């Protein structure tokens, strides 16, 4: 019952460009594995090295229940807030993005492009290289997020 999410980067604004430059690849990459309860699809995530991502990595492993939000994304709250810049650029979630919405303190995994447009406080963490079909179901899903070594 394993699913993995693979992340890469799609940036907006200078801060986003800087975060993109912090993405790594190969054996030095920061990677996570997301296991979706009841599903065998595997997805790996490659994350940028932003302060928010580093805070997330310190909280792993995490078991979270992802709820649907706006028919566009799955969200869940981290046990502790993630570090975010006070003047974070506005970011528009795209299908496959993994983000952190600082005003609410939640992770957001987009399975569709946002119809809201750019949002204040939405911080890019990485991007799925494929979006598991289960994410688009409106029901809640339980996931286990762990580091990949």
N, CA, C and O atoms as a GROMACS GRO file, in nm:
protein
  596
    1UNK      N    1   0.083  -0.119   0.000
    1UNK     CA    2   0.000   0.000   0.000
    1UNK      C    3   0.087   0.124   0.000
    1UNK      O    4   0.086   0.201   0.096
    2UNK      N    5   0.161   0.144  -0.105
    2UNK     CA    6   0.256   0.254  -0.108
    2UNK      C    7   0.232   0.341  -0.229
    2UNK      O    8   0.206   0.292  -0.339
    3UNK      N    9   0.240   0.471  -0.207
    3UNK     CA   10   0.238   0.566  -0.317
    3UNK      C   11   0.347   0.667  -0.291
    3UNK      O   12   0.367   0.708  -0.176
    4UNK      N   13   0.419   0.708  -0.393
    4UNK     CA   14   0.524   0.807  -0.377
    4UNK      C   15   0.492   0.928  -0.462
    4UNK      O   16   0.426   0.917  -0.566
    5UNK      N   17   0.537   1.043  -0.419
    5UNK     CA   18   0.516   1.166  -0.494
    5UNK      C   19   0.652   1.222  -0.533
    5UNK      O   20   0.738   1.238  -0.447
    6UNK      N   21   0.672   1.254  -0.660
    6UNK     CA   22   0.798   1.310  -0.704
    6UNK      C   23   0.780   1.458  -0.733
    6UNK      O   24   0.689   1.497  -0.805
    7UNK      N   25   0.868   1.539  -0.675
    7UNK     CA   26   0.855   1.684  -0.684
    7UNK      C   27   0.968   1.745  -0.763
    7UNK      O   28   1.082   1.701  -0.754
    8UNK      N   29   0.935   1.848  -0.842
    8UNK     CA   30   1.034   1.931  -0.907
    8UNK      C   31   0.986   2.075  -0.889
    8UNK      O   32   0.906   2.100  -0.799
    9UNK      N   33   1.033   2.171  -0.970
    9UNK     CA   34   1.004   2.310  -0.938
    9UNK      C   35   0.952   2.392  -1.055
    9UNK      O   36   1.004   2.383  -1.166
   10UNK      N   37   0.849   2.471  -1.030
   10UNK     CA   38   0.793   2.566  -1.125
   10UNK      C   39   0.776   2.696  -1.048
   10UNK      O   40   0.692   2.703  -0.959
   11UNK      N   41   0.853   2.800  -1.079
   11UNK     CA   42   0.863   2.917  -0.993
   11UNK      C   43   0.799   3.042  -1.051
   11UNK      O   44   0.784   3.056  -1.172
   12UNK      N   45   0.762   3.132  -0.960
   12UNK     CA   46   0.713   3.265  -0.995
   12UNK      C   47   0.786   3.365  -0.907
   12UNK      O   48   0.798   3.341  -0.786
   13UNK      N   49   0.835   3.475  -0.961
   13UNK     CA   50   0.899   3.578  -0.882
   13UNK      C   51   1.042   3.544  -0.844
   13UNK      O   52   1.086   3.430  -0.861
   14UNK      N   53   1.115   3.644  -0.793
   14UNK     CA   54   1.256   3.624  -0.760
   14UNK      C   55   1.275   3.523  -0.647
   14UNK      O   56   1.365   3.439  -0.656
   15UNK      N   57   1.192   3.529  -0.540
   15UNK     CA   58   1.205   3.432  -0.433
   15UNK      C   59   1.183   3.290  -0.485
   15UNK      O   60   1.252   3.197  -0.443
   16UNK      N   61   1.088   3.274  -0.575
   16UNK     CA   62   1.063   3.143  -0.633
   16UNK      C   63   1.181   3.098  -0.719
   16UNK      O   64   1.215   2.980  -0.720
   17UNK      N   65   1.243   3.191  -0.791
   17UNK     CA   66   1.361   3.157  -0.870
   17UNK      C   67   1.472   3.110  -0.777
   17UNK      O   68   1.540   3.011  -0.806
   18UNK      N   69   1.491   3.179  -0.666
   18UNK     CA   70   1.592   3.138  -0.568
   18UNK      C   71   1.562   3.000  -0.513
   18UNK      O   72   1.652   2.919  -0.497
   19UNK      N   73   1.435   2.973  -0.483
   19UNK     CA   74   1.396   2.841  -0.432
   19UNK      C   75   1.421   2.734  -0.537
   19UNK      O   76   1.462   2.623  -0.504
   20UNK      N   77   1.396   2.766  -0.664
   20UNK     CA   78   1.422   2.671  -0.772
   20UNK      C   79   1.570   2.634  -0.776
   20UNK      O   80   1.605   2.518  -0.797
   21UNK      N   81   1.656   2.732  -0.756
   21UNK     CA   82   1.799   2.707  -0.757
   21UNK      C   83   1.841   2.618  -0.641
   21UNK      O   84   1.948   2.558  -0.645
   22UNK      N   85   1.757   2.610  -0.536
   22UNK     CA   86   1.786   2.526  -0.422
   22UNK      C   87   1.743   2.381  -0.441
   22UNK      O   88   1.769   2.297  -0.355
   23UNK      N   89   1.677   2.349  -0.551
   23UNK     CA   90   1.642   2.210  -0.578
   23UNK      C   91   1.768   2.133  -0.612
   23UNK      O   92   1.859   2.186  -0.676
   24UNK      N   93   1.773   2.011  -0.569
   24UNK     CA   94   1.888   1.927  -0.599
   24UNK      C   95   1.840   1.804  -0.671
   24UNK      O   96   1.722   1.772  -0.672
   25UNK      N   97   1.933   1.734  -0.732
   25UNK     CA   98   1.898   1.612  -0.801
   25UNK      C   99   2.001   1.506  -0.767
   25UNK      O  100   2.102   1.534  -0.703
   26UNK      N  101   1.973   1.385  -0.810
   26UNK     CA  102   2.066   1.275  -0.787
   26UNK      C  103   2.072   1.235  -0.642
   26UNK      O  104   1.974   1.249  -0.569
   27UNK      N  105   2.187   1.185  -0.598
   27UNK     CA  106   2.200   1.130  -0.464
   27UNK      C  107   2.194   1.235  -0.354
   27UNK      O  108   2.170   1.200  -0.238
   28UNK      N  109   2.214   1.364  -0.386
   28UNK     CA  110   2.208   1.469  -0.285
   28UNK      C  111   2.069   1.529  -0.269
   28UNK      O  112   2.050   1.619  -0.186
   29UNK      N  113   1.973   1.483  -0.345
   29UNK     CA  114   1.839   1.541  -0.343
   29UNK      C  115   1.768   1.514  -0.211
   29UNK      O  116   1.786   1.409  -0.150
   30UNK      N  117   1.688   1.611  -0.167
   30UNK     CA  118   1.598   1.589  -0.054
   30UNK      C  119   1.474   1.523  -0.110
   30UNK      O  120   1.404   1.581  -0.193
   31UNK      N  121   1.448   1.401  -0.066
   31UNK     CA  122   1.337   1.323  -0.120
   31UNK      C  123   1.245   1.277  -0.009
   31UNK      O  124   1.289   1.250   0.103
   32UNK      N  125   1.117   1.269  -0.043
   32UNK     CA  126   1.020   1.210   0.049
   32UNK      C  127   0.942   1.102  -0.024
   32UNK      O  128   0.933   1.099  -0.147
   33UNK      N  129   0.887   1.013   0.055
   33UNK     CA  130   0.800   0.907   0.007
   33UNK      C  131   0.665   0.929   0.072
   33UNK      O  132   0.656   0.943   0.195
   34UNK      N  133   0.560   0.932  -0.007
   34UNK     CA  134   0.426   0.945   0.047
   34UNK      C  135   0.352   0.816   0.017
   34UNK      O  136   0.332   0.780  -0.099
   35UNK      N  137   0.312   0.746   0.123
   35UNK     CA  138   0.237   0.622   0.110
   35UNK      C  139   0.091   0.654   0.132
   35UNK      O  140   0.054   0.708   0.236
   36UNK      N  141   0.008   0.621   0.035
   36UNK     CA  142  -0.135   0.648   0.043
   36UNK      C  143  -0.203   0.520   0.086
   36UNK      O  144  -0.195   0.417   0.018
   37UNK      N  145  -0.271   0.527   0.199
   37UNK     CA  146  -0.337   0.409   0.253
   37UNK      C  147  -0.433   0.348   0.152
   37UNK      O  148  -0.518   0.418   0.096
   38UNK      N  149  -0.419   0.218   0.129
   38UNK     CA  150  -0.508   0.146   0.039
   38UNK      C  151  -0.470   0.152  -0.107
   38UNK      O  152  -0.544   0.102  -0.192
   39UNK      N  153  -0.355   0.212  -0.140
   39UNK     CA  154  -0.311   0.224  -0.280
   39UNK      C  155  -0.166   0.179  -0.294
   39UNK      O  156  -0.085   0.201  -0.204
   40UNK      N  157  -0.135   0.117  -0.406
   40UNK     CA  158  -0.001   0.066  -0.427
   40UNK      C  159   0.084   0.153  -0.518
   40UNK      O  160   0.205   0.131  -0.528
   41UNK      N  161   0.025   0.251  -0.584
   41UNK     CA  162   0.102   0.339  -0.671
   41UNK      C  163   0.213   0.406  -0.590
   41UNK      O  164   0.190   0.453  -0.479
   42UNK      N  165   0.332   0.412  -0.646
   42UNK     CA  166   0.447   0.471  -0.577
   42UNK      C  167   0.487   0.603  -0.642
   42UNK      O  168   0.496   0.613  -0.764
   43UNK      N  169   0.509   0.704  -0.558
   43UNK     CA  170   0.548   0.836  -0.605
   43UNK      C  171   0.658   0.889  -0.513
   43UNK      O  172   0.645   0.882  -0.391
   44UNK      N  173   0.765   0.942  -0.570
   44UNK     CA  174   0.877   1.001  -0.493
   44UNK      C  175   0.872   1.153  -0.507
   44UNK      O  176   0.832   1.204  -0.612
   45UNK      N  177   0.911   1.224  -0.404
   45UNK     CA  178   0.911   1.369  -0.407
   45UNK      C  179   1.053   1.423  -0.392
   45UNK      O  180   1.127   1.381  -0.303
   46UNK      N  181   1.091   1.514  -0.480
   46UNK     CA  182   1.217   1.588  -0.468
   46UNK      C  183   1.181   1.729  -0.427
   46UNK      O  184   1.104   1.796  -0.495
   47UNK      N  185   1.235   1.773  -0.315
   47UNK     CA  186   1.196   1.902  -0.257
   47UNK      C  187   1.306   2.006  -0.270
   47UNK      O  188   1.424   1.973  -0.279
   48UNK      N  189   1.265   2.133  -0.273
   48UNK     CA  190   1.363   2.240  -0.270
   48UNK      C  191   1.423   2.250  -0.129
   48UNK      O  192   1.376   2.182  -0.038
   49UNK      N  193   1.523   2.332  -0.112
   49UNK     CA  194   1.588   2.345   0.019
   49UNK      C  195   1.551   2.476   0.086
   49UNK      O  196   1.637   2.544   0.143
   50UNK      N  197   1.425   2.512   0.080
   50UNK     CA  198   1.378   2.633   0.146
   50UNK      C  199   1.366   2.609   0.296
   50UNK      O  200   1.361   2.494   0.340
   51UNK      N  201   1.361   2.717   0.376
   51UNK     CA  202   1.341   2.700   0.520
   51UNK      C  203   1.213   2.622   0.552
   51UNK      O  204   1.212   2.542   0.646
   52UNK      N  205   1.106   2.644   0.476
   52UNK     CA  206   0.981   2.571   0.500
   52UNK      C  207   1.001   2.421   0.478
   52UNK      O  208   0.954   2.339   0.558
   53UNK      N  209   1.070   2.384   0.371
   53UNK     CA  210   1.095   2.243   0.342
   53UNK      C  211   1.183   2.181   0.450
   53UNK      O  212   1.156   2.069   0.493
   54UNK      N  213   1.286   2.251   0.492
   54UNK     CA  214   1.374   2.198   0.597
   54UNK      C  215   1.296   2.175   0.726
   54UNK      O  216   1.320   2.076   0.796
   55UNK      N  217   1.202   2.265   0.760
   55UNK     CA  218   1.117   2.245   0.877
   55UNK      C  219   1.028   2.122   0.860
   55UNK      O  220   1.008   2.045   0.954
   56UNK      N  221   0.974   2.105   0.740
   56UNK     CA  222   0.891   1.987   0.713
   56UNK      C  223   0.972   1.859   0.732
   56UNK      O  224   0.924   1.764   0.795
   57UNK      N  225   1.092   1.856   0.679
   57UNK     CA  226   1.177   1.737   0.689
   57UNK      C  227   1.205   1.701   0.835
   57UNK      O  228   1.216   1.582   0.868
   58UNK      N  229   1.217   1.800   0.923
   58UNK     CA  230   1.242   1.775   1.066
   58UNK      C  231   1.122   1.710   1.134
   58UNK      O  232   1.137   1.647   1.238
   59UNK      N  233   1.002   1.725   1.075
   59UNK     CA  234   0.881   1.670   1.135
   59UNK      C  235   0.850   1.528   1.088
   59UNK      O  236   0.757   1.465   1.137
   60UNK      N  237   0.927   1.479   0.992
   60UNK     CA  238   0.900   1.346   0.937
   60UNK      C  239   0.953   1.238   1.030
   60UNK      O  240   1.054   1.259   1.097
   61UNK      N  241   0.888   1.123   1.035
   61UNK     CA  242   0.772   1.081   0.956
   61UNK      C  243   0.643   1.145   1.010
   61UNK      O  244   0.630   1.174   1.128
   62UNK      N  245   0.549   1.165   0.918
   62UNK     CA  246   0.418   1.222   0.952
   62UNK      C  247   0.307   1.136   0.894
   62UNK      O  248   0.314   1.093   0.779
   63UNK      N  249   0.206   1.111   0.973
   63UNK     CA  250   0.083   1.050   0.924
   63UNK      C  251  -0.020   1.162   0.922
   63UNK      O  252  -0.048   1.223   1.026
   64UNK      N  253  -0.077   1.188   0.806
   64UNK     CA  254  -0.172   1.297   0.790
   64UNK      C  255  -0.298   1.248   0.719
   64UNK      O  256  -0.293   1.154   0.640
   65UNK      N  257  -0.410   1.313   0.748
   65UNK     CA  258  -0.532   1.288   0.674
   65UNK      C  259  -0.552   1.408   0.582
   65UNK      O  260  -0.572   1.520   0.628
   66UNK      N  261  -0.547   1.383   0.452
   66UNK     CA  262  -0.563   1.490   0.352
   66UNK      C  263  -0.711   1.506   0.320
   66UNK      O  264  -0.779   1.410   0.285
   67UNK      N  265  -0.759   1.628   0.331
   67UNK     CA  266  -0.898   1.660   0.298
   67UNK      C  267  -0.901   1.740   0.169
   67UNK      O  268  -0.806   1.813   0.137
   68UNK      N  269  -1.009   1.727   0.095
   68UNK     CA  270  -1.021   1.802  -0.029
   68UNK      C  271  -1.052   1.948   0.001
   68UNK      O  272  -1.126   1.980   0.095
   69UNK      N  273  -0.994   2.036  -0.080
   69UNK     CA  274  -1.021   2.179  -0.067
   69UNK      C  275  -1.045   2.237  -0.206
   69UNK      O  276  -0.958   2.230  -0.294
   70UNK      N  277  -1.163   2.293  -0.226
   70UNK     CA  278  -1.199   2.366  -0.348
   70UNK      C  279  -1.195   2.280  -0.474
   70UNK      O  280  -1.185   2.335  -0.584
   71UNK      N  281  -1.202   2.148  -0.461
   71UNK     CA  282  -1.198   2.063  -0.580
   71UNK      C  283  -1.071   2.079  -0.661
   71UNK      O  284  -1.069   2.055  -0.782
   72UNK      N  285  -0.963   2.120  -0.594
   72UNK     CA  286  -0.837   2.151  -0.661
   72UNK      C  287  -0.716   2.092  -0.591
   72UNK      O  288  -0.617   2.058  -0.656
   73UNK      N  289  -0.723   2.079  -0.460
   73UNK     CA  290  -0.606   2.040  -0.382
   73UNK      C  291  -0.648   1.957  -0.262
   73UNK      O  292  -0.763   1.958  -0.220
   74UNK      N  293  -0.551   1.883  -0.208
   74UNK     CA  294  -0.567   1.810  -0.083
   74UNK      C  295  -0.485   1.884   0.021
   74UNK      O  296  -0.371   1.924  -0.006
   75UNK      N  297  -0.542   1.904   0.141
   75UNK     CA  298  -0.472   1.978   0.245
   75UNK      C  299  -0.468   1.899   0.375
   75UNK      O  300  -0.554   1.816   0.402
   76UNK      N  301  -0.364   1.928   0.455
   76UNK     CA  302  -0.350   1.873   0.589
   76UNK      C  303  -0.262   1.968   0.669
   76UNK      O  304  -0.178   2.039   0.613
   77UNK      N  305  -0.281   1.967   0.799
   77UNK     CA  306  -0.206   2.056   0.887
   77UNK      C  307  -0.085   1.985   0.946
   77UNK      O  308  -0.094   1.870   0.990
   78UNK      N  309   0.028   2.054   0.945
   78UNK     CA  310   0.150   2.000   1.005
   78UNK      C  311   0.142   2.021   1.156
   78UNK      O  312   0.075   2.113   1.202
   79UNK      N  313   0.210   1.934   1.234
   79UNK     CA  314   0.205   1.950   1.380
   79UNK      C  315   0.260   2.085   1.427
   79UNK      O  316   0.209   2.143   1.524
   80UNK      N  317   0.362   2.135   1.359
   80UNK     CA  318   0.420   2.265   1.392
   80UNK      C  319   0.426   2.349   1.264
   80UNK      O  320   0.444   2.294   1.155
   81UNK      N  321   0.412   2.481   1.277
   81UNK     CA  322   0.421   2.567   1.158
   81UNK      C  323   0.558   2.555   1.091
   81UNK      O  324   0.658   2.524   1.157
   82UNK      N  325   0.562   2.580   0.962
   82UNK     CA  326   0.686   2.580   0.885
   82UNK      C  327   0.735   2.724   0.870
   82UNK      O  328   0.654   2.817   0.864
   83UNK      N  329   0.865   2.743   0.863
   83UNK     CA  330   0.924   2.876   0.844
   83UNK      C  331   0.889   2.928   0.706
   83UNK      O  332   0.905   2.858   0.606
   84UNK      N  333   0.842   3.050   0.702
   84UNK     CA  334   0.810   3.113   0.573
   84UNK      C  335   0.857   3.258   0.576
   84UNK      O  336   0.854   3.321   0.682
   85UNK      N  337   0.900   3.310   0.461
   85UNK     CA  338   0.941   3.451   0.458
   85UNK      C  339   0.820   3.541   0.479
   85UNK      O  340   0.711   3.514   0.428
   86UNK      N  341   0.839   3.649   0.554
   86UNK     CA  342   0.731   3.743   0.581
   86UNK      C  343   0.678   3.804   0.451
   86UNK      O  344   0.558   3.827   0.437
   87UNK      N  345   0.768   3.829   0.357
   87UNK     CA  346   0.730   3.893   0.230
   87UNK      C  347   0.729   3.791   0.116
   87UNK      O  348   0.775   3.821   0.005
   88UNK      N  349   0.677   3.672   0.142
   88UNK     CA  350   0.675   3.568   0.038
   88UNK      C  351   0.602   3.617  -0.086
   88UNK      O  352   0.499   3.684  -0.077
   89UNK      N  353   0.657   3.581  -0.202
   89UNK     CA  354   0.590   3.614  -0.328
   89UNK      C  355   0.453   3.546  -0.333
   89UNK      O  356   0.429   3.445  -0.267
   90UNK      N  357   0.367   3.603  -0.412
   90UNK     CA  358   0.238   3.539  -0.438
   90UNK      C  359   0.265   3.423  -0.534
   90UNK      O  360   0.342   3.437  -0.629
   91UNK      N  361   0.201   3.311  -0.509
   91UNK     CA  362   0.223   3.192  -0.592
   91UNK      C  363   0.089   3.135  -0.633
   91UNK      O  364  -0.008   3.139  -0.556
   92UNK      N  365   0.083   3.082  -0.754
   92UNK     CA  366  -0.039   3.020  -0.806
   92UNK      C  367  -0.015   2.871  -0.817
   92UNK      O  368   0.069   2.826  -0.894
   93UNK      N  369  -0.090   2.793  -0.739
   93UNK     CA  370  -0.076   2.648  -0.739
   93UNK      C  371  -0.111   2.587  -0.873
   93UNK      O  372  -0.212   2.622  -0.934
   94UNK      N  373  -0.028   2.495  -0.917
   94UNK     CA  374  -0.049   2.421  -1.042
   94UNK      C  375  -0.059   2.272  -1.010
   94UNK      O  376  -0.008   2.227  -0.907
   95UNK      N  377  -0.124   2.198  -1.096
   95UNK     CA  378  -0.137   2.055  -1.076
   95UNK      C  379   0.000   1.993  -1.051
   95UNK      O  380   0.094   2.016  -1.127
   96UNK      N  381   0.010   1.916  -0.943
   96UNK     CA  382   0.134   1.851  -0.908
   96UNK      C  383   0.218   1.926  -0.807
   96UNK      O  384   0.314   1.869  -0.754
   97UNK      N  385   0.187   2.051  -0.778
   97UNK     CA  386   0.263   2.127  -0.680
   97UNK      C  387   0.237   2.079  -0.538
   97UNK      O  388   0.125   2.043  -0.502
   98UNK      N  389   0.342   2.077  -0.458
   98UNK     CA  390   0.329   2.063  -0.314
   98UNK      C  391   0.369   2.197  -0.256
   98UNK      O  392   0.477   2.249  -0.284
   99UNK      N  393   0.280   2.252  -0.174
   99UNK     CA  394   0.298   2.386  -0.121
   99UNK      C  395   0.265   2.389   0.028
   99UNK      O  396   0.216   2.291   0.085
  100UNK      N  397   0.292   2.503   0.088
  100UNK     CA  398   0.254   2.529   0.227
  100UNK      C  399   0.181   2.662   0.227
  100UNK      O  400   0.233   2.762   0.179
  101UNK      N  401   0.058   2.663   0.281
  101UNK     CA  402  -0.019   2.787   0.288
  101UNK      C  403  -0.003   2.845   0.429
  101UNK      O  404  -0.070   2.804   0.523
  102UNK      N  405   0.088   2.943   0.440
  102UNK     CA  406   0.127   2.998   0.570
  102UNK      C  407   0.010   3.057   0.650
  102UNK      O  408   0.006   3.036   0.772
  103UNK      N  409  -0.086   3.129   0.589
  103UNK     CA  410  -0.194   3.186   0.670
  103UNK      C  411  -0.274   3.081   0.748
  103UNK      O  412  -0.320   3.109   0.859
  104UNK      N  413  -0.290   2.962   0.693
  104UNK     CA  414  -0.366   2.857   0.762
  104UNK      C  415  -0.274   2.754   0.828
  104UNK      O  416  -0.318   2.681   0.917
  105UNK      N  417  -0.147   2.747   0.786
  105UNK     CA  418  -0.055   2.649   0.842
  105UNK      C  419  -0.075   2.509   0.788
  105UNK      O  420  -0.058   2.411   0.862
  106UNK      N  421  -0.111   2.498   0.660
  106UNK     CA  422  -0.136   2.364   0.605
  106UNK      C  423  -0.052   2.336   0.481
  106UNK      O  424  -0.016   2.426   0.405
  107UNK      N  425  -0.022   2.208   0.464
  107UNK     CA  426   0.034   2.160   0.338
  107UNK      C  427  -0.078   2.156   0.237
  107UNK      O  428  -0.194   2.134   0.273
  108UNK      N  429  -0.046   2.176   0.112
  108UNK     CA  430  -0.145   2.166   0.004
  108UNK      C  431  -0.080   2.096  -0.114
  108UNK      O  432   0.025   2.138  -0.163
  109UNK      N  433  -0.144   1.990  -0.160
  109UNK     CA  434  -0.098   1.915  -0.277
  109UNK      C  435  -0.202   1.938  -0.386
  109UNK      O  436  -0.316   1.891  -0.375
  110UNK      N  437  -0.163   2.009  -0.490
  110UNK     CA  438  -0.258   2.042  -0.597
  110UNK      C  439  -0.270   1.927  -0.696
  110UNK      O  440  -0.170   1.877  -0.748
  111UNK      N  441  -0.394   1.885  -0.721
  111UNK     CA  442  -0.417   1.784  -0.825
  111UNK      C  443  -0.477   1.849  -0.950
  111UNK      O  444  -0.490   1.783  -1.054
  112UNK      N  445  -0.513   1.977  -0.941
  112UNK     CA  446  -0.558   2.057  -1.056
  112UNK      C  447  -0.496   2.195  -1.041
  112UNK      O  448  -0.456   2.235  -0.932
  113UNK      N  449  -0.486   2.268  -1.152
  113UNK     CA  450  -0.440   2.407  -1.146
  113UNK      C  451  -0.540   2.488  -1.064
  113UNK      O  452  -0.661   2.469  -1.074
  114UNK      N  453  -0.488   2.579  -0.983
  114UNK     CA  454  -0.573   2.666  -0.902
  114UNK      C  455  -0.654   2.758  -0.993
  114UNK      O  456  -0.601   2.813  -1.090
  115UNK      N  457  -0.781   2.775  -0.960
  115UNK     CA  458  -0.865   2.869  -1.034
  115UNK      C  459  -0.871   3.004  -0.962
  115UNK      O  460  -0.931   3.099  -1.011
  116UNK      N  461  -0.807   3.011  -0.845
  116UNK     CA  462  -0.807   3.132  -0.763
  116UNK      C  463  -0.704   3.231  -0.812
  116UNK      O  464  -0.720   3.352  -0.795
  117UNK      N  465  -0.598   3.182  -0.872
  117UNK     CA  466  -0.488   3.267  -0.914
  117UNK      C  467  -0.381   3.271  -0.806
  117UNK      O  468  -0.375   3.184  -0.719
  118UNK      N  469  -0.297   3.373  -0.812
  118UNK     CA  470  -0.187   3.385  -0.715
  118UNK      C  471  -0.241   3.412  -0.576
  118UNK      O  472  -0.334   3.490  -0.557
  119UNK      N  473  -0.182   3.345  -0.477
  119UNK     CA  474  -0.226   3.359  -0.339
  119UNK      C  475  -0.112   3.408  -0.251
  119UNK      O  476  -0.001   3.357  -0.259
  120UNK      N  477  -0.140   3.508  -0.168
  120UNK     CA  478  -0.042   3.554  -0.069
  120UNK      C  479  -0.017   3.442   0.030
  120UNK      O  480  -0.112   3.378   0.077
  121UNK      N  481   0.109   3.418   0.063
  121UNK     CA  482   0.142   3.320   0.165
  121UNK      C  483   0.149   3.177   0.118
  121UNK      O  484   0.172   3.087   0.200
  122UNK      N  485   0.130   3.151  -0.011
  122UNK     CA  486   0.143   3.014  -0.064
  122UNK      C  487   0.289   2.993  -0.101
  122UNK      O  488   0.342   3.060  -0.190
  123UNK      N  489   0.355   2.899  -0.032
  123UNK     CA  490   0.498   2.877  -0.046
  123UNK      C  491   0.522   2.745  -0.119
  123UNK      O  492   0.473   2.641  -0.077
  124UNK      N  493   0.596   2.751  -0.228
  124UNK     CA  494   0.626   2.632  -0.308
  124UNK      C  495   0.730   2.546  -0.237
  124UNK      O  496   0.833   2.597  -0.191
  125UNK      N  497   0.704   2.415  -0.228
  125UNK     CA  498   0.799   2.320  -0.170
  125UNK      C  499   0.855   2.225  -0.275
  125UNK      O  500   0.969   2.180  -0.262
  126UNK      N  501   0.779   2.194  -0.378
  126UNK     CA  502   0.822   2.103  -0.482
  126UNK      C  503   0.709   2.071  -0.577
  126UNK      O  504   0.602   2.132  -0.570
  127UNK      N  505   0.730   1.975  -0.666
  127UNK     CA  506   0.629   1.943  -0.767
  127UNK      C  507   0.628   1.794  -0.796
  127UNK      O  508   0.733   1.733  -0.814
  128UNK      N  509   0.510   1.736  -0.801
  128UNK     CA  510   0.494   1.595  -0.835
  128UNK      C  511   0.532   1.574  -0.980
  128UNK      O  512   0.503   1.658  -1.065
  129UNK      N  513   0.597   1.463  -1.011
  129UNK     CA  514   0.621   1.439  -1.152
  129UNK      C  515   0.504   1.363  -1.214
  129UNK      O  516   0.496   1.351  -1.337
  130UNK      N  517   0.415   1.313  -1.132
  130UNK     CA  518   0.286   1.260  -1.178
  130UNK      C  519   0.188   1.278  -1.063
  130UNK      O  520   0.226   1.276  -0.946
  131UNK      N  521   0.062   1.295  -1.097
  131UNK     CA  522  -0.041   1.318  -0.996
  131UNK      C  523  -0.125   1.190  -0.984
  131UNK      O  524  -0.196   1.154  -1.077
  132UNK      N  525  -0.117   1.122  -0.868
  132UNK     CA  526  -0.197   1.001  -0.850
  132UNK      C  527  -0.346   1.031  -0.862
  132UNK      O  528  -0.394   1.130  -0.806
  133UNK      N  529  -0.418   0.947  -0.934
  133UNK     CA  530  -0.562   0.964  -0.956
  133UNK      C  531  -0.639   0.977  -0.824
  133UNK      O  532  -0.736   1.052  -0.816
  134UNK      N  533  -0.595   0.906  -0.722
  134UNK     CA  534  -0.666   0.907  -0.593
  134UNK      C  535  -0.675   1.048  -0.534
  134UNK      O  536  -0.768   1.076  -0.458
  135UNK      N  537  -0.581   1.136  -0.566
  135UNK     CA  538  -0.586   1.271  -0.512
  135UNK      C  539  -0.709   1.348  -0.558
  135UNK      O  540  -0.758   1.435  -0.486
  136UNK      N  541  -0.758   1.318  -0.677
  136UNK     CA  542  -0.872   1.393  -0.730
  136UNK      C  543  -1.006   1.345  -0.675
  136UNK      O  544  -1.110   1.406  -0.703
  137UNK      N  545  -1.005   1.238  -0.598
  137UNK     CA  546  -1.129   1.194  -0.534
  137UNK      C  547  -1.160   1.289  -0.420
  137UNK      O  548  -1.070   1.333  -0.350
  138UNK      N  549  -1.287   1.322  -0.402
  138UNK     CA  550  -1.325   1.423  -0.303
  138UNK      C  551  -1.316   1.372  -0.159
  138UNK      O  552  -1.323   1.452  -0.066
  139UNK      N  553  -1.302   1.243  -0.140
  139UNK     CA  554  -1.296   1.188  -0.004
  139UNK      C  555  -1.160   1.216   0.059
  139UNK      O  556  -1.063   1.247  -0.010
  140UNK      N  557  -1.155   1.205   0.193
  140UNK     CA  558  -1.029   1.219   0.265
  140UNK      C  559  -0.942   1.097   0.240
  140UNK      O  560  -0.993   0.986   0.221
  141UNK      N  561  -0.811   1.118   0.240
  141UNK     CA  562  -0.718   1.006   0.226
  141UNK      C  563  -0.610   1.018   0.334
  141UNK      O  564  -0.567   1.128   0.370
  142UNK      N  565  -0.569   0.904   0.384
  142UNK     CA  566  -0.465   0.900   0.487
  142UNK      C  567  -0.332   0.870   0.422
  142UNK      O  568  -0.322   0.780   0.339
  143UNK      N  569  -0.228   0.946   0.460
  143UNK     CA  570  -0.095   0.927   0.403
  143UNK      C  571   0.010   0.920   0.512
  143UNK      O  572  -0.006   0.975   0.621
  144UNK      N  573   0.117   0.850   0.481
  144UNK     CA  574   0.237   0.848   0.564
  144UNK      C  575   0.348   0.910   0.481
  144UNK      O  576   0.377   0.863   0.371
  145UNK      N  577   0.410   1.016   0.534
  145UNK     CA  578   0.520   1.084   0.464
  145UNK      C  579   0.649   1.053   0.538
  145UNK      O  580   0.660   1.078   0.658
  146UNK      N  581   0.747   1.000   0.467
  146UNK     CA  582   0.876   0.967   0.526
  146UNK      C  583   0.988   1.018   0.437
  146UNK      O  584   0.968   1.049   0.320
  147UNK      N  585   1.108   1.027   0.497
  147UNK     CA  586   1.228   1.065   0.420
  147UNK      C  587   1.273   0.946   0.338
  147UNK      O  588   1.258   0.832   0.380
  148UNK      N  589   1.329   0.974   0.222
  148UNK     CA  590   1.394   0.873   0.141
  148UNK      C  591   1.543   0.896   0.156
  148UNK      O  592   1.590   1.009   0.140
  149UNK      N  593   1.615   0.792   0.188
  149UNK     CA  594   1.760   0.808   0.209
  149UNK      C  595   1.838   0.777   0.086
  149UNK      O  596   1.961   0.785   0.087
   0.00000   0.00000   0.00000
